[in-house]
Amino acid sequence: KEIVMSGIRPTGFLHLGNYFGALRNYVRMQDEFECYFMVADLHSLTTHPDTKELKGHVHRVLAENIACGLDPDKVALYCQSHVYETAELYLYLNMLAYTGELEKTVTFKDKVRQHPENVNAGLLTYPVLQTADIILHRASYVPVGKDQEQHLEMARKFANRFNHRYGDVFPEPHAFNYGGELVKIPSLDGTGKMSKSENQYATLYLADDDDLIRKKVMKAKTDSGPTEPNSVMPDYIENIFQLMRLVSSQEVIDKFTADFNGCTIRYGDMKKQLAEDMVNFIAPIREKAESIRTNEKYLKEIMEKGAEKARKSAKATIELVRNAMGLNYY
Ligand code: ATP
C-alpha cells in the first residue's frame, strides 16, 4: 500500500476549509492507503507560543477529525510532539535547506508582514519541519489544501536533495486531492481563505452553532445583482456559489445559476438557502465532536495508540537515514 501523511495545526477551531481541503480526503484515503494523520502541535508553536489553550485545541482537533469520519483503528492518528524521531530528521534536513530559499517562501513572507514582532527561526524553517513530518513515514501522497502547494514543492526538493547526497531513501511526496485540483475555500468576506487564526468572522467553523452559521452566511458580501444577462460573476459572488457547490443540491445550484444569468437573482434568498444547507451539514459534525472532545480517557487511548503506530514507522525510517548518512559508527 502507498503511504499517506498529513496534519492540522491545533491553533483553533476547524473550519470548512480544513474539511474540504484536507479532512474529506483523509476519510476517503483511509480505506485505500496506509495513513498517518497528525495534530501538528510543534508547528503551532511557530505562531502561537502561548500554550495555555494548547491542550484544549489538541483535544478539539482530534475530536473533530474523528467526528468527520476518521477511524483511529484504520489510521495512525497522533500528536506530532509524541513522535520524537521527527525532531531528529528535522535537524538533518535543516543542513540541506538554504536560508535563501526559505526566505522566499510565500507563507513565510506573509507571516513576516502580519506579525513582524515574532519572526522566529522556527517560522523560517517551517517547510523543513513539514518535510520531516511527511518523509518520516516515506509518504507519497499528502492531502492538503491549495495554500500548501508551495510547501509540498519544497518537500520534494528537500527529499530529492537528501536522496542525491546520501542515497535513495525517500519517495517524492505529492500534494493530493481526489478532485485533482487542490482546493481553496474562500472566506465569506471575499478577502482570502477561511482560516483557524485569521478572518474569524468570515470563516465557518465546524463548532459554530446554527444561529451563528446563519448570521455569518447572511453577512457574506454581495451587491445589487447583475443588470445584463450572462454577466461575468464578481469574485465574491463566485465564492458564494463555490460554497453552495459544497453543501447544496444540484437543483438549488442550477436554480440560482439560472437566476444569475437571467438577472433575477435575489442574493438574500440565495444566502438563506445556503445558510440552511450549511446548518444541515455542520450540525451533525459539531454534535458528534462535542461528545468525543469531552471524553479525555478515550482521547488519551487514541493518542497512545497513534503514537505507537507512528513511531514504529518513524524508527524504521531513521534507521535508513542514519545508515545512508554514514552515522553508524559500530
Ligand atoms: P492557521 O490559520 O492557524 O494557519 P489553517 O486554517 O490555515 O490554520 P492549517 O492547520 O494550516 O489550517 O491547515 C490544515 C489543512 O487545512 C491543510 O491541509 C490546509 O491546506 C487546509 N486548509 C486550511 N485552510 C484551507 C482553506 N481555506 N481551503 C482549503 N484548505 C484549507
Boltz pocket constraint, residues with backbone or C-beta under 6 A from the ligand:
constraints:
  - pocket:
      binder: B
      contacts: [[A, 7], [A, 8], [A, 9], [A, 10], [A, 11], [A, 12], [A, 16], [A, 17], [A, 18], [A, 19], [A, 20], [A, 21], [A, 22], [A, 143], [A, 144], [A, 145], [A, 146], [A, 147], [A, 148], [A, 183], [A, 184], [A, 185], [A, 186], [A, 193], [A, 194], [A, 195], [A, 196], [A, 197], [A, 198]]
      max_distance: 6.0
